[in-house]
Amino acid sequence: MVHSVSANPIAAPKKTRTSIFYINDLHGQTMKMEKIYNASKAFDQFVPSAKTDKLKLSSGDIMLGESTKPNIIASKFLQMIGITATAVGNHECDGDSKQLYELTKDKNYKMLGLNVKIDEKNPMSKRIEKSYIEEKDGTKYGIIGLLPPDLFTRIAKPKDYADFKVDDFDKTIQDVQEEVNKLQEQGVDKIIVVSHAGNSNEKRLAQETSGIDVILGGHSHELIKDVKEGENLLYGKDGNPVVITQAGKDADNIGVLNLEFDEKGVITKVQNNVTPTKNMRRNLVMTYLSEKILGKPEVVGKIKSAEAEPENRIAQENPHADFVADAMRDFTGADMTILGSANLRNTFEPGDINTRDISSIVPFKNGMMVAPLSEKTIVEALKFGAHSLVSPGTKPGILQVSGMNYKMNKQGELLSAEFVDRNGNKQALNIENPSEEKTFRVAMDTYYGNGRDGFTMLESMDKAEKTYEEDKDKMVAAYIKKLTAEGKEIEVKADNRIQIVD
């Protein structure tokens, strides 16, 4: 549906038509990138009825994790589909800044981040730009980029980015306005922001500035369809319309934003098309590239059945997370496993499953560990994760578990918790007055072992009794092979180990 915008009562004689192919928060999903490659080529080949400028832009988090190989694919992917600029997301910073520079130094897409100050000795200071002008047949588009204001709470090793300083969002809004003014002085009247700041911040930016036309958003994983006044069609301080987009997360969708501008660069018509990638074909060129870098995948077994993931994967028991947590517990021999809800980025599907499928489900490569945690620490961690019940969609999300059952209400109160040993015997945890002396051997990734995502109570690297070269994907593959060798059918299903009650 085309949404007409009445910003100027006088019909303008000159119109500019623009079509923007946009992506955000792909999170290293290389198999879905193979599908998006085909979608981007279809966008290139589509011939509109009238002259239309075409742009391709990204709002960040295309990469994921510290492992270099998948991120090589992600960086090449941006170049291969013709993205001209991308915001820098928090997951681009999962590895250190030297790794990020090496991954992107010879790529022809621009990396944008107006709200970051970087020590000039760091080569990323010259790689990340505030903005640039993209010209299409004489029409100038100003493109500005934003990093997430909460960058340092969202990366595993903030010390790796000691050379970076990210402004708070009040300062960011001021600086964006100054940059818009500079672009306008150069004759640019169409301004696009590629933002990894999250939807609530992006709405503020739209309404507290003048001159911005489009904000291609990211970071908060919103799936924004169509154009709705008051939701993603807002108005700047100058009274002109500003359109905000976001295409969800995990490469599940791509977006195409069609715009018509009047002679003053004000939007008069807009259409926002968001298309799921699920039924798109994978591209053989991209598949070949991926397998050349990652190696050919190994089939490790067969999934008989798999329940659908919950509607809100960070605030409900997730059967796919249950299976991963069980695999971690089996591999490490720990008493319990805790797993971040947001750690899963895809789902198990019935049929043959290979190592690349598994990596798409648990793509983070943070490292694994087992450490003794007190009953008090475990209870505190469960209570902290419950924040996501009070504010749905808010990270960190509840903890997914193995070797444990627990119950909460929708107000985020922990009602009960119990340890479940390998024989099914249950031992209640004291949630009112938990012991600091009673401990359990707990398996988790080193991201949580470093107290990230606000789970400071889990910081225990100095107590780790064992760390592992194998990550979650290797543990899941080993678990599937073991179950297959034992002749067991694999069913991925919830068992009510986590209960959320009224």
C-alpha positions as CSV (number, residue, x, y, z in Angstrom):
1,M,0.0,0.0,0.0
2,V,1.3,3.5,-0.9
3,H,0.9,6.0,1.8
4,S,0.5,9.6,0.7
5,V,1.9,12.3,2.9
6,S,0.6,15.8,3.0
7,A,3.5,17.9,4.1
8,N,3.0,20.7,1.6
9,P,-0.4,21.8,0.3
10,I,1.0,23.0,-3.0
11,A,1.7,20.3,-5.5
12,A,5.4,20.2,-6.5
13,P,6.1,20.0,-10.2
14,K,9.3,18.0,-9.8
15,K,9.4,14.6,-8.2
16,T,12.2,12.2,-7.3
17,R,11.5,8.5,-6.9
18,T,13.8,6.5,-4.7
19,S,13.9,2.8,-3.8
20,I,16.0,1.6,-0.9
21,F,16.9,-2.1,-0.3
22,Y,17.6,-2.4,3.4
23,I,18.8,-5.0,5.9
24,N,19.6,-5.1,9.6
25,D,20.5,-7.5,12.3
26,L,21.4,-10.5,10.1
27,H,23.5,-11.9,13.0
28,G,25.9,-13.9,10.9
29,Q,23.2,-16.1,9.4
30,T,25.3,-17.1,6.4
31,M,22.7,-19.5,4.9
32,K,20.1,-16.8,4.9
33,M,22.6,-14.4,3.4
34,E,22.7,-16.8,0.4
35,K,18.9,-16.2,0.0
36,I,19.2,-12.4,0.4
37,Y,21.9,-12.4,-2.3
38,N,19.2,-13.6,-4.8
39,A,16.7,-11.0,-3.4
40,S,19.3,-8.2,-3.9
41,K,19.9,-9.3,-7.5
42,A,16.1,-9.3,-8.2
43,F,16.0,-5.7,-6.8
44,D,18.9,-4.7,-9.2
45,Q,17.1,-6.2,-12.2
46,F,13.6,-4.8,-11.4
47,V,12.8,-2.0,-13.9
48,P,10.2,0.5,-12.4
49,S,7.7,2.2,-14.7
50,A,9.4,5.6,-13.9
51,K,13.0,6.7,-13.4
52,T,13.9,5.6,-9.8
53,D,17.2,6.0,-7.9
54,K,18.2,2.8,-6.2
55,L,20.1,2.6,-2.9
56,K,21.3,-0.4,-0.8
57,L,22.0,0.2,2.9
58,S,22.6,-1.7,6.1
59,S,21.8,-0.9,9.7
60,G,24.5,-3.1,11.3
61,D,24.8,-6.4,13.2
62,I,25.5,-8.2,9.9
63,M,28.4,-10.0,11.7
64,L,28.3,-12.1,14.9
65,G,30.7,-13.6,17.4
66,E,34.4,-13.7,17.7
67,S,35.0,-16.5,15.1
68,T,36.7,-14.9,12.0
69,K,35.5,-17.2,9.3
70,P,31.7,-16.5,9.4
71,N,32.5,-12.8,9.6
72,I,34.7,-13.0,6.5
73,I,31.6,-14.3,4.7
74,A,29.4,-11.5,6.2
75,S,31.8,-8.8,5.1
76,K,32.2,-10.3,1.6
77,F,28.4,-10.6,1.4
78,L,27.9,-6.9,2.0
79,Q,30.3,-6.1,-0.8
80,M,28.8,-8.8,-3.2
81,I,25.2,-7.5,-2.9
82,G,26.3,-3.9,-3.4
83,I,25.6,-2.4,0.0
84,T,27.2,1.0,-0.1
85,A,27.1,1.8,3.6
86,T,26.5,0.1,6.9
87,A,26.1,1.3,10.5
88,V,28.4,-0.4,12.9
89,G,26.4,-2.6,15.3
90,N,27.5,-4.1,18.6
91,H,28.0,-7.5,17.0
92,E,30.6,-6.1,14.6
93,C,32.5,-5.5,17.8
94,D,32.3,-9.1,19.2
95,G,35.9,-9.5,18.1
96,D,38.5,-6.8,18.9
97,S,38.9,-3.6,16.8
98,K,42.0,-5.0,15.0
99,Q,40.0,-8.0,13.8
100,L,37.2,-5.6,12.6
101,Y,39.7,-3.5,10.7
102,E,41.2,-6.6,9.0
103,L,37.7,-7.9,8.0
104,T,36.7,-4.6,6.4
105,K,39.8,-2.7,5.4
106,D,39.7,-3.6,1.7
107,K,35.9,-3.6,1.3
108,N,34.3,-0.8,-0.8
109,Y,31.3,-0.3,1.5
110,K,31.5,2.5,4.0
111,M,31.2,2.0,7.7
112,L,29.3,4.8,9.5
113,G,29.2,5.9,13.1
114,L,28.7,9.6,13.8
115,N,28.3,9.1,17.6
116,V,31.7,7.4,18.2
117,K,35.0,9.0,19.0
118,I,38.1,6.8,18.3
119,D,41.7,7.4,19.2
120,E,43.5,8.4,16.0
121,K,46.1,5.7,16.6
122,N,43.5,3.1,16.0
123,P,43.1,2.4,12.3
124,M,39.3,2.2,12.7
125,S,39.3,5.9,13.3
126,K,39.8,6.4,9.6
127,R,37.6,3.4,8.6
128,I,34.4,4.6,10.4
129,E,33.0,7.9,9.0
130,K,30.3,10.2,10.3
131,S,28.4,10.5,7.0
132,Y,28.9,10.7,3.2
133,I,27.0,11.8,0.1
134,E,25.8,9.3,-2.4
135,E,24.9,10.8,-5.8
136,K,22.5,9.2,-8.3
137,D,22.1,10.9,-11.6
138,G,22.6,14.3,-10.1
139,T,20.5,13.7,-7.0
140,K,22.4,13.8,-3.7
141,Y,21.5,11.6,-0.7
142,G,23.2,12.3,2.6
143,I,23.8,9.1,4.6
144,I,24.5,9.3,8.4
145,G,25.3,6.3,10.6
146,L,24.9,5.6,14.3
147,L,26.4,3.0,16.7
148,P,24.4,1.6,19.6
149,P,24.6,3.9,22.6
150,D,24.7,0.9,24.9
151,L,27.7,-0.7,23.0
152,F,29.8,-1.4,26.0
153,T,27.1,-3.3,27.8
154,R,26.5,-5.5,24.8
155,I,30.0,-6.7,23.9
156,A,32.0,-9.5,25.7
157,K,35.3,-7.6,26.0
158,P,34.8,-3.9,26.5
159,K,38.6,-3.5,27.1
160,D,39.1,-4.4,23.4
161,Y,37.4,-1.1,22.6
162,A,39.1,1.2,25.1
163,D,40.0,3.5,22.2
164,F,36.2,4.0,21.5
165,K,33.9,6.4,23.2
166,V,30.2,6.3,22.3
167,D,28.1,9.4,23.0
168,D,24.9,9.3,25.0
169,F,21.8,9.8,23.0
170,D,21.1,13.4,24.0
171,K,24.6,14.3,22.6
172,T,24.0,12.1,19.6
173,I,20.8,14.0,18.7
174,Q,22.6,17.3,18.8
175,D,25.5,16.0,16.7
176,V,23.1,14.4,14.1
177,Q,21.4,17.8,13.7
178,E,24.8,19.5,13.1
179,E,25.7,16.9,10.5
180,V,22.3,17.3,8.8
181,N,22.9,21.1,8.7
182,K,26.4,20.5,7.1
183,L,24.9,18.2,4.5
184,Q,22.1,20.7,3.7
185,E,24.8,23.5,3.2
186,Q,26.3,21.2,0.5
187,G,23.0,21.1,-1.3
188,V,21.7,17.8,0.0
189,D,18.0,17.8,0.8
190,K,17.4,14.0,1.2
191,I,18.8,12.7,4.4
192,I,18.9,9.0,5.5
193,V,20.2,7.7,8.8
194,V,21.4,4.1,9.1
195,S,21.0,3.5,12.8
196,H,21.8,0.8,15.2
197,A,20.4,2.7,18.1
198,G,17.1,0.9,18.7
199,N,13.5,1.9,17.9
200,S,12.8,4.0,21.0
201,N,15.9,6.1,20.3
202,E,15.2,6.3,16.6
203,K,11.7,7.7,17.3
204,R,13.3,10.4,19.5
205,L,15.7,11.2,16.7
206,A,12.9,11.6,14.2
207,Q,10.9,14.0,16.3
208,E,13.7,16.0,17.9
209,T,15.6,17.0,14.7
210,S,14.8,18.7,11.4
211,G,15.8,17.6,7.9
212,I,15.9,13.8,8.3
213,D,13.7,11.9,5.9
214,V,14.4,8.2,6.6
215,I,15.8,6.3,9.5
216,L,16.7,2.7,8.6
217,G,16.7,1.2,12.1
218,G,18.2,-1.7,13.9
219,H,19.4,-3.2,17.2
220,S,15.9,-3.6,18.9
221,H,14.8,-6.3,16.4
222,E,11.5,-4.7,15.5
223,L,9.6,-6.1,12.5
224,I,8.0,-2.9,11.1
225,K,5.6,-3.6,8.3
226,D,3.9,-1.1,6.1
227,V,3.7,2.6,7.1
228,K,1.5,3.7,10.0
229,E,1.2,7.3,11.2
230,G,2.3,7.7,14.8
231,E,4.2,4.4,14.7
232,N,6.8,4.6,11.9
233,L,5.6,7.7,10.1
234,L,6.5,10.6,12.4
235,Y,7.2,14.3,12.0
236,G,10.4,16.3,12.6
237,K,10.7,19.6,14.3
238,D,10.2,21.2,10.9
239,G,6.8,19.5,10.5
240,N,8.1,17.3,7.6
241,P,7.6,13.5,7.6
242,V,10.2,11.0,8.8
243,V,9.8,7.3,8.0
244,I,11.4,4.6,10.2
245,T,12.0,1.0,9.2
246,Q,13.3,-2.2,10.7
247,A,13.3,-5.7,9.2
248,G,13.3,-7.8,12.4
249,K,16.3,-10.0,13.2
250,D,18.4,-13.0,12.2
251,A,18.0,-12.4,8.4
252,D,14.3,-13.5,8.6
253,N,13.3,-10.6,6.3
254,I,14.5,-8.0,3.9
255,G,13.0,-4.6,3.2
256,V,12.4,-2.3,0.2
257,L,11.3,1.2,0.9
258,N,9.8,3.1,-2.0
259,L,9.7,6.9,-1.7
260,E,8.6,9.9,-3.7
261,F,10.1,13.3,-2.9
262,D,8.9,16.8,-4.0
263,E,11.3,19.5,-5.3
264,K,12.2,20.5,-1.8
265,G,13.2,17.0,-0.8
266,V,10.1,16.4,1.3
267,I,8.5,12.9,1.2
268,T,5.1,12.9,-0.5
269,K,4.6,9.2,-1.0
270,V,6.0,6.1,0.8
271,Q,5.6,2.4,0.6
272,N,7.4,-0.1,2.9
273,N,7.6,-3.7,1.7
274,V,9.0,-6.3,4.1
275,T,9.5,-9.8,2.6
276,P,10.3,-13.0,4.6
277,T,13.4,-14.9,3.4
278,K,12.1,-18.3,4.5
279,N,10.9,-19.4,1.0
280,M,13.7,-17.7,-1.0
281,R,16.2,-19.8,-2.9
282,R,19.8,-20.0,-1.8
283,N,22.4,-18.7,-4.3
284,L,24.9,-21.2,-5.5
285,V,27.7,-18.6,-5.7
286,M,27.2,-17.6,-2.1
287,T,26.9,-21.2,-1.0
288,Y,30.2,-22.0,-2.8
289,L,31.9,-19.1,-1.0
290,S,30.6,-20.2,2.4
291,E,31.7,-23.8,2.0
292,K,35.1,-22.7,0.7
293,I,35.6,-20.6,3.8
294,L,33.8,-22.8,6.4
295,G,34.3,-26.2,4.9
296,K,31.7,-28.7,3.7
297,P,29.1,-29.4,6.4
298,E,28.9,-32.8,8.0
299,V,25.5,-34.5,8.5
300,V,25.5,-35.6,12.1
301,G,22.0,-37.1,12.5
302,K,18.3,-36.7,11.9
303,I,15.7,-34.7,13.8
304,K,12.4,-36.6,14.0
305,S,10.3,-33.6,15.1
306,A,10.7,-30.1,16.4
307,E,8.2,-27.9,18.1
308,A,7.9,-24.3,17.0
309,E,9.9,-21.8,18.9
310,P,7.8,-19.6,21.3
311,E,6.4,-16.3,20.1
312,N,8.8,-14.4,22.5
313,R,11.9,-16.5,22.7
314,I,13.5,-14.4,25.4
315,A,10.5,-14.6,27.9
316,Q,9.3,-18.2,27.5
317,E,10.7,-21.7,27.7
318,N,12.2,-22.5,24.3
319,P,12.3,-26.2,23.3
320,H,15.3,-25.5,21.0
321,A,17.2,-23.9,23.9
322,D,16.2,-26.9,26.1
323,F,17.9,-29.2,23.6
324,V,21.1,-27.0,23.4
325,A,21.3,-26.7,27.2
326,D,20.9,-30.5,27.6
327,A,23.7,-31.0,25.0
328,M,26.0,-28.6,27.0
329,R,25.2,-30.5,30.3
330,D,25.9,-33.9,28.6
331,F,29.2,-32.8,27.1
332,T,30.6,-31.1,30.2
333,G,29.2,-33.4,32.9
334,A,28.0,-30.3,34.8
335,D,25.2,-30.4,37.4
336,M,23.4,-27.6,35.7
337,T,23.5,-25.6,32.5
338,I,22.4,-22.0,32.1
339,L,22.0,-20.5,28.6
340,G,21.1,-17.0,27.5
341,S,17.7,-16.9,25.7
342,A,19.0,-14.5,23.1
343,N,21.9,-17.0,22.3
344,L,19.7,-18.9,19.9
345,R,19.3,-17.4,16.4
346,N,17.6,-20.2,14.5
347,T,15.6,-23.4,15.1
348,F,16.0,-27.1,14.6
349,E,13.9,-28.5,11.7
350,P,12.8,-32.1,11.1
351,G,15.1,-34.1,8.8
352,D,18.8,-34.5,8.3
353,I,20.8,-31.9,10.3
354,N,24.4,-30.9,9.5
355,T,27.1,-28.9,11.3
356,R,26.3,-25.7,9.4
357,D,22.6,-25.9,10.4
358,I,23.7,-26.2,14.0
359,S,26.0,-23.2,13.8
360,S,23.1,-21.1,12.5
361,I,21.1,-22.1,15.6
362,V,23.9,-21.2,18.1
363,P,26.3,-19.0,16.1
364,F,28.1,-17.3,19.0
365,K,31.6,-18.5,19.6
366,N,32.3,-17.1,23.1
367,G,34.0,-20.2,24.6
368,M,32.6,-22.6,27.2
369,M,33.3,-23.2,30.9
370,V,32.2,-25.0,34.0
371,A,32.4,-23.2,37.4
372,P,31.1,-23.8,40.9
373,L,28.3,-21.3,41.6
374,S,26.5,-20.9,44.9
375,E,22.8,-21.4,45.4
376,K,22.6,-17.6,46.1
377,T,24.3,-16.8,42.7
378,I,22.0,-19.1,40.8
379,V,18.9,-17.6,42.5
380,E,20.1,-14.0,41.8
381,A,20.7,-14.8,38.2
382,L,17.2,-16.3,37.7
383,K,15.7,-13.2,39.3
384,F,17.7,-10.9,37.1
385,G,16.6,-12.7,34.0
386,A,13.0,-12.2,35.0
387,H,13.2,-8.5,34.0
388,S,12.2,-9.6,30.5
389,L,8.8,-10.8,31.9
390,V,8.0,-7.3,33.2
391,S,9.1,-5.6,30.0
392,P,8.5,-8.1,27.1
393,G,11.2,-7.8,24.4
394,T,13.7,-6.4,26.9
395,K,17.0,-8.2,27.1
396,P,18.7,-10.1,28.7
397,G,15.8,-12.5,28.7
398,I,15.1,-15.3,31.1
399,L,17.7,-18.0,31.6
400,Q,17.2,-21.2,29.7
401,V,18.4,-24.2,31.7
402,S,19.2,-27.9,32.0
403,G,19.4,-29.8,35.3
404,M,17.0,-27.3,36.8
405,N,13.3,-26.5,36.9
406,Y,11.9,-23.1,38.0
407,K,8.6,-21.2,38.1
408,M,8.0,-17.5,37.8
409,N,4.9,-15.3,37.6
410,K,4.3,-12.7,34.9
411,Q,5.3,-10.0,37.3
412,G,8.8,-11.4,37.2
413,E,8.8,-12.9,40.7
414,L,10.6,-16.2,41.2
415,L,8.2,-18.6,42.9
416,S,10.3,-21.8,43.1
417,A,13.4,-23.5,41.7
418,E,14.9,-27.0,42.0
419,F,18.0,-28.9,41.0
420,V,17.2,-32.0,39.0
421,D,20.0,-34.7,38.9
422,R,20.6,-37.2,36.1
423,N,18.4,-39.7,37.8
424,G,15.5,-37.3,37.9
425,N,15.8,-36.7,41.7
426,K,14.8,-33.2,42.7
427,Q,16.2,-30.9,45.3
428,A,14.5,-27.6,46.1
429,L,16.6,-24.4,46.1
430,N,16.0,-22.0,48.9
431,I,14.9,-18.9,47.0
432,E,14.1,-16.8,50.1
433,N,17.4,-17.3,51.9
434,P,19.8,-19.0,49.4
435,S,23.1,-20.3,50.7
436,E,26.4,-19.0,49.8
437,E,28.0,-22.2,50.9
438,K,26.0,-24.7,48.8
439,T,27.4,-24.9,45.3
440,F,26.6,-26.6,42.0
441,R,28.9,-27.2,39.0
442,V,27.4,-25.0,36.3
443,A,28.1,-25.0,32.6
444,M,27.8,-21.7,30.7
445,D,29.5,-19.7,28.0
446,T,32.4,-17.3,28.9
447,Y,30.2,-14.3,27.9
448,Y,28.1,-15.0,31.0
449,G,31.2,-16.2,32.9
450,N,32.5,-12.6,32.4
451,G,29.3,-11.2,33.8
452,R,28.0,-9.7,30.6
453,D,24.4,-8.6,29.7
454,G,24.0,-7.4,33.2
455,F,24.6,-10.8,34.8
456,T,27.4,-9.5,37.0
457,M,26.7,-12.1,39.7
458,L,27.8,-14.8,37.2
459,E,31.3,-13.4,36.8
460,S,33.4,-16.5,37.7
461,M,36.3,-16.9,35.2
462,D,38.7,-16.9,38.0
463,K,36.9,-19.9,39.5
464,A,36.4,-21.9,36.3
465,E,37.4,-25.5,36.9
466,K,37.5,-26.2,33.1
467,T,37.3,-24.3,29.9
468,Y,36.6,-25.8,26.5
469,E,37.9,-25.4,22.9
470,E,34.5,-26.8,21.8
471,D,31.7,-24.3,21.7
472,K,27.9,-24.9,21.9
473,D,27.7,-26.0,18.2
474,K,30.3,-28.7,18.7
475,M,28.6,-29.9,21.9
476,V,25.2,-30.1,20.1
477,A,26.7,-32.0,17.2
478,A,28.3,-34.5,19.6
479,Y,25.0,-34.9,21.5
480,I,23.1,-35.6,18.3
481,K,25.7,-38.2,17.2
482,K,25.5,-39.8,20.7
483,L,21.7,-40.0,20.6
484,T,21.8,-41.4,17.1
485,A,24.4,-44.1,18.0
486,E,22.2,-45.1,20.9
487,G,19.3,-45.6,18.5
488,K,17.2,-42.8,20.0
489,E,14.8,-40.7,18.0
490,I,15.4,-37.0,18.5
491,E,12.4,-34.9,19.3
492,V,12.9,-31.2,20.1
493,K,10.2,-30.3,22.5
494,A,9.5,-28.4,25.7
495,D,9.0,-30.3,29.0
496,N,7.8,-27.4,31.3
497,R,11.2,-27.1,33.0
498,I,10.4,-23.3,33.0
499,Q,6.9,-22.3,34.0
500,I,5.5,-18.8,33.7
501,V,2.2,-18.5,35.6
502,D,-0.3,-15.6,36.1
